[in-house]
Amino acid sequence: MNDDVRNIVLGVAAAGISAALGWLARTFLWKRKLRRKQAFFGLPENSESLLVVNRDPAATEPAVHRFDVYALLELSALIKSCGAHLHVVTQDSAHQGFGERTEFCVGGPGSNRRMMAHMAAMLPGVRVNIDAEPGPDRGAFQIGDERYRMDPGITEYVLLARLTAGDRREARPVFLFCGQRAITNQAATRYLARNHERLARKYGDSFVLLLKVINSQAYGPDVVELVEDVTRTAQTPLPAPAAPRNSHRAS
């Protein structure tokens, strides 16, 4: 074998080794990224998850708003990317506890009984105005001492939460997407899908974030700002409303 042939063989071998090492490195990094994603969502390979569907309060018959359908589709893709399975149930048929499998619960307490139960159990510092009558406080959030009113299509709010049941390390998380309108639920699911790595690094296992959806009538669910981390406030019970005083007149 002359020098030219030997150099060609060595070059091909070096290229093959470099390509193999590069493939192994990319595979290792991809698997590590996938494991972190699975850990954050509580979705190991072939695990089961629960997707709780709300109802459209404006419909006379049981129905799901189209923006909530979009939110469910985005969550389904997220679950599938972790190699997990999903089980879809309606908000009035999810008669089971939480912590056994990851749950994604979509919709505010006015359209989702399951959300109402979760908020009462895990977010006692949050109240949502579910009054059907028109008014400035309709759909407003009260979080601690602060109140967040919506201006439909202009400024709207949504709570995005990752919560676990008690101190059980093996408990699977519950993800809540509690918005003032259906489009804000989709905005929260999209925000989670895009930012889950940063959220995992910054907030860890449990968090409650207040997000603001800006000009949804023009930008849809895409323009979202983080208003505040309200975890501590949302988990601190609000004081009970003062009982009305009876006035007595002297006869």
Backbone hydrogen bonds in HBPLUS format (Angstrom, degrees):
<---DONOR---> <-ACCEPTOR-->    atom                        ^
c    i                          cat <-CA-CA->   ^        H-A-AA   ^      H-
h    n   atom  resd res      DA  || num        DHA   H-A  angle D-A-AA Bond
n    s   type  num  typ     dist DA aas  dist angle  dist       angle   num
A0006-ARG N   A0002-ASN O   3.04 MM   4  6.27 165.5  2.06 155.0 159.6     1
A0007-ASN N   A0003-ASP O   2.91 MM   4  6.05 155.6  1.97 149.0 155.2     2
A0008-ILE N   A0004-ASP O   3.04 MM   4  6.28 153.1  2.11 145.3 152.5     3
A0009-VAL N   A0005-VAL O   2.92 MM   4  6.21 163.5  1.95 155.1 159.2     4
A0010-LEU N   A0006-ARG O   2.90 MM   4  6.07 165.6  1.92 150.7 154.9     5
A0011-GLY N   A0007-ASN O   2.85 MM   4  5.96 151.1  1.94 141.2 149.6     6
A0012-VAL N   A0008-ILE O   2.89 MM   4  6.15 159.4  1.93 151.7 156.8     7
A0013-ALA N   A0009-VAL O   2.90 MM   4  6.11 162.3  1.93 150.8 156.2     8
A0014-ALA N   A0010-LEU O   2.85 MM   4  6.02 159.2  1.89 146.7 152.4     9
A0015-ALA N   A0011-GLY O   2.92 MM   4  6.10 157.2  1.98 145.7 152.2    10
A0016-GLY N   A0012-VAL O   2.88 MM   4  6.12 155.6  1.94 147.9 154.9    11
A0017-ILE N   A0013-ALA O   2.88 MM   4  6.15 159.3  1.92 151.4 156.7    12
A0018-SER N   A0014-ALA O   2.87 MM   4  6.05 162.2  1.90 148.5 153.8    13
A0019-ALA N   A0015-ALA O   2.89 MM   4  6.06 158.2  1.93 146.9 153.0    14
A0020-ALA N   A0016-GLY O   2.92 MM   4  6.12 157.6  1.98 146.5 152.7    15
A0021-LEU N   A0017-ILE O   2.85 MM   4  6.07 162.9  1.88 153.2 157.8    16
A0022-GLY N   A0018-SER O   2.84 MM   4  6.00 156.0  1.90 146.1 153.4    17
A0023-TRP N   A0019-ALA O   2.89 MM   4  6.10 155.0  1.95 145.7 152.5    18
A0024-LEU N   A0020-ALA O   2.88 MM   4  6.14 159.4  1.92 149.1 154.9    19
A0025-ALA N   A0021-LEU O   2.88 MM   4  6.08 155.9  1.94 146.9 153.6    20
A0026-ARG N   A0022-GLY O   2.91 MM   4  6.13 163.8  1.94 149.3 153.8    21
A0027-THR N   A0023-TRP O   2.86 MM   4  6.02 157.4  1.91 147.8 154.6    22
A0028-PHE N   A0024-LEU O   2.88 MM   4  6.04 157.5  1.93 145.9 152.0    23
A0029-LEU N   A0025-ALA O   2.93 MM   4  6.16 166.5  1.95 153.6 156.8    24
A0030-TRP N   A0026-ARG O   2.86 MM   4  5.99 157.3  1.91 146.6 153.5    25
A0031-LYS N   A0027-THR O   2.90 MM   4  6.06 160.4  1.94 148.7 153.8    26
A0032-ARG N   A0028-PHE O   2.90 MM   4  6.11 155.3  1.97 148.3 155.6    27
A0033-LYS N   A0029-LEU O   2.91 MM   4  6.07 158.8  1.95 146.9 152.7    28
A0034-LEU N   A0030-TRP O   2.88 MM   4  6.09 152.8  1.96 144.2 152.3    29
A0035-ARG N   A0031-LYS O   2.86 MM   4  6.08 157.0  1.92 147.2 153.1    30
A0036-ARG N   A0032-ARG O   3.05 MM   4  6.29 157.0  2.10 147.5 153.1    31
A0037-LYS N   A0033-LYS O   3.01 MM   4  6.22 155.4  2.07 144.5 151.6    32
A0038-GLN N   A0034-LEU O   2.81 MM   4  6.06 160.9  1.85 153.3 158.5    33
A0039-ALA N   A0035-ARG O   2.88 MM   4  6.05 152.3  1.96 144.4 152.1    34
A0040-PHE N   A0036-ARG O   2.96 MM   4  6.16 159.1  2.01 148.1 153.2    35
A0041-PHE N   A0037-LYS O   3.09 MM   4  6.28 163.3  2.12 151.7 155.6    36
A0042-GLY N   A0038-GLN O   2.83 MM   4  5.66 112.2  2.30 133.8 150.2    37
A0043-LEU N   A0038-GLN O   2.81 MM   5  4.76 155.1  1.87 141.4 146.1    38
A0042-GLY N   A0039-ALA O   3.27 MM   3  4.94 145.3  2.40  90.8 100.9    39
A0047-SER N   A0044-PRO O   3.04 MM   3  5.52 150.0  2.14 144.2 139.1    40
A0046-ASN N   A0083-GLY O   2.77 MM  37  5.79 166.1  1.79 141.2 142.1    41
A0085-HIS N   A0047-SER O   2.81 MM  38  6.07 166.7  1.83 166.7 171.2    42
A0049-SER N   A0085-HIS O   2.88 MM  36  6.08 125.1  2.19 136.9 153.1    43
A0087-HIS N   A0049-SER O   2.86 MM  38  6.09 135.7  2.06 140.7 153.3    44
A0050-LEU N   A0102-THR O   2.78 MM  52  6.19 159.7  1.82 157.6 164.7    45
A0104-PHE N   A0050-LEU O   2.82 MM  54  6.21 155.2  1.88 161.4 169.6    46
A0051-LEU N   A0087-HIS O   2.96 MM  36  5.96 167.5  1.98 145.1 145.3    47
A0089-VAL N   A0051-LEU O   3.01 MM  38  6.25 161.8  2.04 151.3 154.4    48
A0052-VAL N   A0104-PHE O   2.87 MM  52  6.13 161.6  1.90 158.3 164.5    49
A0106-VAL N   A0052-VAL O   3.36 MM  54  6.31 169.6  2.37 154.7 156.6    50
A0053-VAL N   A0089-VAL O   2.81 MM  36  6.08 168.7  1.83 161.4 165.3    51
A0091-GLN N   A0053-VAL O   2.78 MM  38  5.50 123.3  2.10 174.6 164.2    52
A0055-ARG N   A0111-SER O   3.17 MM  56  5.38 154.5  2.23 138.8 146.5    53
A0056-ASP N   A0063-ALA O   2.58 MM   7  5.45 148.7  1.68 145.9 148.9    54
A0059-ALA N   A0056-ASP O   3.11 MM   3  5.60 161.7  2.14 116.7 122.2    55
A0068-ASP N   A0065-HIS O   2.99 MM   3  5.23 124.3  2.31 102.7 117.5    56
A0069-VAL N   A0065-HIS O   2.97 MM   4  6.37 146.0  2.09 149.3 160.1    57
A0070-TYR N   A0066-ARG O   3.02 MM   4  6.36 152.7  2.09 144.3 150.7    58
A0071-ALA N   A0067-PHE O   3.01 MM   4  6.27 150.3  2.10 137.5 145.7    59
A0072-LEU N   A0068-ASP O   2.91 MM   4  6.19 155.2  1.97 147.0 153.2    60
A0073-LEU N   A0069-VAL O   2.94 MM   4  6.23 151.8  2.02 148.7 156.6    61
A0074-GLU N   A0070-TYR O   3.03 MM   4  6.31 155.1  2.10 148.4 154.3    62
A0075-LEU N   A0071-ALA O   2.99 MM   4  6.27 155.6  2.05 148.7 155.6    63
A0076-SER N   A0072-LEU O   2.86 MM   4  6.04 151.6  1.94 144.7 153.0    64
A0077-ALA N   A0073-LEU O   3.07 MM   4  6.33 157.8  2.12 147.3 151.8    65
A0078-LEU N   A0074-GLU O   3.09 MM   4  6.32 152.3  2.17 141.2 148.9    66
A0079-ILE N   A0075-LEU O   2.90 MM   4  6.17 159.2  1.94 153.9 158.6    67
A0080-LYS N   A0076-SER O   2.96 MM   4  6.17 163.8  1.99 151.8 156.2    68
A0081-SER N   A0077-ALA O   2.98 MM   4  6.13 146.5  2.09 142.3 151.1    69
A0082-CYS N   A0079-ILE O   3.10 MM   3  5.38 145.3  2.23 103.7 113.7    70
A0084-ALA N   A0079-ILE O   3.33 MM   5  5.70 162.2  2.36 151.9 148.0    71
A0083-GLY N   A0080-LYS O   2.92 MM   3  5.08 159.4  1.96 108.2 114.6    72
A0093-SER N   A0090-THR O   3.05 MM   3  5.44 168.4  2.06 117.8 120.6    73
A0172-ARG N   A0099-GLY O   2.87 MM  73  4.62 172.2  1.87 123.3 124.1    74
A0103-GLU N   A0173-PRO O   3.13 MM  70  6.64 156.1  2.19 148.4 155.6    75
A0175-PHE N   A0103-GLU O   2.75 MM  72  6.07 170.5  1.76 161.3 163.8    76
A0105-CYS N   A0175-PHE O   2.86 MM  70  6.16 172.9  1.86 173.4 174.2    77
A0177-PHE N   A0105-CYS O   2.97 MM  72  6.22 149.2  2.06 170.6 173.8    78
A0107-GLY N   A0177-PHE O   2.90 MM  70  6.04 155.0  1.96 167.6 161.7    79
A0111-SER N   A0108-GLY O   3.08 MM   3  5.70 156.0  2.14 118.5 124.9    80
A0112-ASN N   A0108-GLY O   3.01 MM   4  5.93 119.6  2.39 145.3 161.4    81
A0116-MET N   A0112-ASN O   3.13 MM   4  6.52 155.1  2.19 146.8 153.7    82
A0117-ALA N   A0113-ARG O   2.99 MM   4  6.33 154.4  2.06 149.0 154.9    83
A0118-HIS N   A0114-ARG O   2.96 MM   4  6.26 161.0  1.99 151.7 156.8    84
A0119-MET N   A0115-MET O   2.90 MM   4  6.08 163.2  1.93 156.0 160.1    85
A0120-ALA N   A0116-MET O   3.05 MM   4  6.21 157.6  2.10 145.1 151.2    86
A0121-ALA N   A0117-ALA O   3.05 MM   4  6.21 151.4  2.14 145.8 153.3    87
A0122-MET N   A0118-HIS O   2.77 MM   4  5.79 160.8  1.81 155.4 160.6    88
A0123-LEU N   A0119-MET O   2.81 MM   4  4.51 143.8  1.94 118.4 128.0    89
A0126-VAL N   A0123-LEU O   3.21 MM   3  5.80 156.6  2.27 123.8 123.3    90
A0238-LEU N   A0124-PRO O   3.35 MM 114  6.47 151.2  2.44 129.1 122.2    91
A0125-GLY N   A0234-ALA O   2.78 MM 109  4.15 153.1  1.85 140.4 131.8    92
A0144-GLY N   A0125-GLY O   3.18 MM  19  5.71 154.8  2.25 160.4 163.8    93
A0127-ARG N   A0142-GLN O   2.88 MM  15  5.06 155.6  1.94 145.9 153.3    94
A0142-GLN N   A0127-ARG O   2.77 MM  15  5.06 156.1  1.83 157.1 159.7    95
A0129-ASN N   A0140-ALA O   2.99 MM  11  5.36 165.6  2.01 155.4 160.2    96
A0139-GLY N   A0129-ASN O   2.95 MM  10  4.84 136.7  2.14 132.5 141.8    97
A0138-ARG N   A0135-GLY O   3.20 MM   3  5.42 166.2  2.22 111.4 115.4    98
A0140-ALA N   A0137-ASP O   2.98 MM   3  5.08 166.0  2.00 126.1 126.9    99
A0141-PHE N   A0148-TYR O   3.00 MM   7  5.04 158.8  2.04 137.6 139.2   100
A0148-TYR N   A0141-PHE O   2.74 MM   7  5.04 159.5  1.78 150.3 156.9   101
A0143-ILE N   A0146-GLU O   2.85 MM   3  5.37 151.6  1.94 154.5 162.6   102
A0146-GLU N   A0143-ILE O   3.14 MM   3  5.37 156.5  2.19 130.7 127.5   103
A0151-ASP N   A0155-THR O   2.75 MM   4  5.00 169.6  1.76 155.3 159.0   104
A0154-ILE N   A0151-ASP O   2.77 MM   3  5.39 159.0  1.81 147.4 153.7   105
A0155-THR N   A0151-ASP O   2.95 MM   4  5.00 151.4  2.03 135.4 143.8   106
A0217-GLN N   A0153-GLY O   3.25 MM  64  4.72 171.4  2.25 127.4 124.9   107
A0215-ASN N   A0154-ILE O   2.64 MM  61  4.10 164.4  1.66 139.7 136.1   108
A0156-GLU N   A0213-VAL O   3.13 MM  57  5.18 157.2  2.19 145.3 151.3   109
A0213-VAL N   A0156-GLU O   2.72 MM  57  5.18 165.9  1.74 153.4 158.0   110
A0180-GLN N   A0157-TYR O   3.08 MM  23  5.97 151.1  2.16 172.9 170.7   111
A0158-VAL N   A0211-LEU O   3.04 MM  53  5.33 149.9  2.13 144.7 148.2   112
A0211-LEU N   A0158-VAL O   2.90 MM  53  5.33 175.6  1.90 165.9 166.7   113
A0159-LEU N   A0178-CYS O   2.81 MM  19  5.04 167.7  1.83 139.0 140.1   114
A0178-CYS N   A0159-LEU O   2.99 MM  19  5.04 156.8  2.04 150.7 153.6   115
A0160-LEU N   A0209-LEU O   2.92 MM  49  5.19 165.5  1.95 153.1 158.0   116
A0209-LEU N   A0160-LEU O   2.81 MM  49  5.19 174.8  1.81 152.5 154.3   117
A0161-ALA N   A0176-LEU O   3.08 MM  15  5.01 160.6  2.12 138.9 143.3   118
A0176-LEU N   A0161-ALA O   2.93 MM  15  5.01 155.1  1.99 134.3 142.3   119
A0162-ARG N   A0207-PHE O   2.90 MM  45  5.38 157.1  1.95 150.4 156.9   120
A0207-PHE N   A0162-ARG O   2.95 MM  45  5.38 149.7  2.04 141.1 150.0   121
A0163-LEU N   A0174-VAL O   2.92 MM  11  5.21 165.5  1.94 148.8 153.5   122
A0174-VAL N   A0163-LEU O   2.71 MM  11  5.21 157.1  1.76 154.9 162.6   123
A0171-ALA N   A0168-ARG O   3.22 MM   3  5.28 157.6  2.27 101.6 108.4   124
A0184-THR N   A0181-ARG O   3.02 MM   3  5.46 136.6  2.21 107.8 119.5   125
A0185-ASN N   A0182-ALA O   3.03 MM   3  5.23 131.1  2.28 101.0 114.1   126
A0186-GLN N   A0182-ALA O   3.32 MM   4  6.79 154.9  2.39 150.5 156.0   127
A0187-ALA N   A0183-ILE O   3.01 MM   4  6.27 149.8  2.10 137.5 146.5   128
A0188-ALA N   A0184-THR O   2.99 MM   4  6.20 150.2  2.08 141.8 148.1   129
A0189-THR N   A0185-ASN O   3.09 MM   4  6.43 157.2  2.14 148.7 154.4   130
A0190-ARG N   A0186-GLN O   2.95 MM   4  6.15 161.1  1.99 152.9 158.2   131
A0191-TYR N   A0187-ALA O   2.91 MM   4  6.07 152.8  1.99 142.4 150.5   132
A0192-LEU N   A0188-ALA O   2.95 MM   4  6.15 156.6  2.00 146.7 152.4   133
A0193-ALA N   A0189-THR O   2.98 MM   4  6.21 162.8  2.01 148.0 152.4   134
A0194-ARG N   A0190-ARG O   3.02 MM   4  6.19 152.7  2.10 147.2 154.1   135
A0195-ASN N   A0191-TYR O   2.99 MM   4  5.97 142.6  2.14 144.6 154.2   136
A0196-HIS N   A0192-LEU O   2.99 MM   4  5.30 113.9  2.45 152.9 153.5   137
A0199-LEU N   A0195-ASN O   2.92 MM   4  6.11 162.0  1.95 160.3 166.4   138
A0200-ALA N   A0196-HIS O   2.92 MM   4  5.98 155.2  1.98 143.5 149.6   139
A0201-ARG N   A0197-GLU O   3.14 MM   4  6.40 156.2  2.20 145.4 151.3   140
A0202-LYS N   A0198-ARG O   2.95 MM   4  6.08 159.8  1.99 150.6 156.2   141
A0203-TYR N   A0199-LEU O   2.85 MM   4  5.60 166.1  1.87 148.4 153.1   142
A0204-GLY N   A0200-ALA O   3.25 MM   4  4.92 140.4  2.42 112.4 122.3   143
A0230-VAL N   A0208-VAL O   2.89 MM  22  5.57 140.8  2.04 154.3 165.7   144
A0210-LEU N   A0228-GLU O   2.98 MM  18  5.47 175.6  1.98 168.8 170.3   145
A0227-VAL N   A0210-LEU O   2.82 MM  17  5.50 154.2  1.89 153.3 160.7   146
A0228-GLU N   A0210-LEU O   3.42 MM  18  5.47 155.2  2.49 136.3 141.5   147
A0212-LYS N   A0225-GLU O   2.78 MM  13  5.15 163.0  1.80 153.5 159.3   148
A0225-GLU N   A0212-LYS O   2.86 MM  13  5.15 161.3  1.90 148.0 154.3   149
A0214-ILE N   A0223-VAL O   3.04 MM   9  5.68 166.9  2.06 156.9 161.2   150
A0218-ALA N   A0215-ASN O   3.05 MM   3  5.65 154.1  2.12 113.8 121.2   151
A0219-TYR N   A0215-ASN O   2.87 MM   4  6.02 172.6  1.87 159.8 162.3   152
A0220-GLY N   A0216-SER O   2.87 MM   4  4.18 138.1  2.05 114.6 117.5   153
A0222-ASP N   A0219-TYR O   3.46 MM   3  6.08 166.9  2.48 131.0 132.7   154
A0234-ALA N   A0230-VAL O   2.80 MM   4  5.79 166.2  1.82 162.0 166.2   155
A0235-GLN N   A0231-THR O   3.14 MM   4  6.25 138.2  2.32 143.4 153.5   156
A0236-THR N   A0233-THR O   3.21 MM   3  5.22 161.8  2.24 103.5 108.9   157
